[in-house]
Amino acid sequence: MFKILRANNHNDYLEWRSIWKCWKGKEIFAHPDYLSLYNRWSEVMCAIYSKGEQIVMFPFCLREIIQNFSSTNYFDIITPYGYGDIYFIGNGEFNDLLQEFQYDFYQWAFDSNVVCEFIRFDILSKSRGEYNGEVVFNNDNVVCDLTKGKSVIWKEFKPKVRRNVRKAFSNNLRVEVDYNGDRLETFIGLYYRTMNRLNAETRYYFSKEYFRSLNDRLKGNYAYFFVMKGDVEIAVELVFISDEKIYYYLGGSNEEYFGIRPNDLLNYEIIKWGVDNNRKYYILGGGFRYNDNLFKYKKDFAPESIYSYKVGVKIYNQEVYNTLTKNMNTSKLSNKQNSFFPLYRKGNKDGLI
């Protein structure tokens, strides 16, 4: 049975959350309250296809397209910042069920005037290989296999990581964990400080309201790891927690303390926490650009564990997509800019990144 659940409908929301809570996976990026952090810019939905004990679930944000050539309202689909997916819930083979889901979803999308979709696939996606759109390489991501255990992971670190962790300990640094967001203001200060230092784009300055909503709605699925020098917080990572994975999400640090290596200690302690709490993977992610310094830093923690991060793109209405992009002077865009999808949103400031 195929259905569309809308997070702003109370009964739909409860059904979506009930499905999520019964799932042996509980990916935070599929939680209705995570997607609802973006409901200022979109309508939050989840497509469900169920048969027996098996469920295919696709959470997404539906955005209206601002245009002036038609009285028809057109939309596009995106999964928000992080990782999304078409998820499988239950046991057994899902190939047939996925094909049935994709057929029904295509019909719903076309009938609902959806022009196109953009999916950020889970780094360990089970559905990506059967996606009925185009799968595109986006970047390399670092994934630490926590099932190896602490001693093996420690040995696999690059030597400089081990040296830096020892240096952090010799400077009496320690890590404290905040599971409730009690130190949110401190986190925001360190995060914004880092964004300023990196000259980050405006869209990466998540608002205080965003973080407060995250703290209120998603307790149990996040933790703030703070590096302490005495009573002073000098670095922090906001980590997302699912049943099998932990994710580096956002972080910040005080550059005045870089010399005593708080960030190496931070990731080391997060890895230890993940092992102790029976998680299988720590997803460190990638860099801002392919093989940049941030990626190389993360790679030092799992040098042999690099995964391809891929996205899915699909056009439901080629004629309308062409109309939306025809007035753009693509000759002035770089190859990277031309690859932006959907191209007609290039340069938009809409809060969904």
C-alpha positions, 0 to 999 in steps of 0.5 A: 500500500502506498501513501504520503504522510504529511508532518503538519497533519497530526495523525500522519505525523504520529504514524510516521513517528511510530514507524520510525520508532519501531525501525531497527535503524532509527536514522535521525535524518529520517525522523519527522522532527529532523525534517521539520527543522526545515518547514519554513522553506518546505512542506515536510512529507514521507512516502510509505510503501508497505507490504506485510512486514516490509516498508519502503520509506522516503522522507523528503521536503517539498518546495514550491518553485517561484516562477512567472510563466504559468498559473500552475503551482510547481514543486521540487523535492530535496532531502535536507542537509546531511544524509537522506535515502529511500530506506528499507524497514524489515527483513528480506529482499526489497527489489520488487517492493522498491520497484513498486514503490518507485512506480507509485511515487513517480505517478504521485510526483508527476500528478502533483506537479513535481518537476524534479528531485535531489536526494543525498543518499545515505553513505551506506545506502541499500537502495541507491543501486536500484534508484530509477534516476541518475546517481552522481558522485559528489565527494569522498567521505571518511567512515570509521568502522567501530566494530574493529574495536579501540585498539585496532582503530588506534593502530590504524590512525596516522602516526600524527593523530596518535602524537596529537592525542598524546599531546592533548592528554599531556596538556590536561585536556579532557572531554565532557558530553552534553546530551541535553543541549545545556551548553547550547550558547557555548556551542553556538559561540564556538561554531559561529567563531569557526564559520567566521574564521573559514569565511563560510557561506551565509547558509552555514550559519544555522540560526539559534532557533534551529539549534533550539528546535533540534535540542527540544525535538530530538533528545536521545539522537544527539550529543555535544562533545566538548573539549575542556581546558580547565573550566573552559570549553575550547572545542566542540562537535555536535554528533548525531546518533542513530541505532548503528551509526554516529555522525559528525554534524557540526563543530567549532573550536577556539583557534587559540588552542590549536597548538595543544590539539583539542580536535584530535582528542575530540574525534578520538573520544567520540570514536571510543564513545561509539565503540562503548555504545555499540555503534558500528560506524562513525561517519566523519563525512568529507570536506567542503571540496574534493580532497581538501584539507578538511577531508585530509584531516578526517582521513587520518582517523581512518586512512583505508576507509573512504566511501563515495558519497553520491546523490540522486537526481531525477527530472519528472517534467523535462519541459517545465525544467527546461523552461525554468532554466532557459533564461539562465546564461549557463555559458558564464557558469563554471562546470561546477556551477553547471552541475548544480541541481536543480540549476534554476535554484543556483544562487537561491537563499532558501535555508535548505542546503 
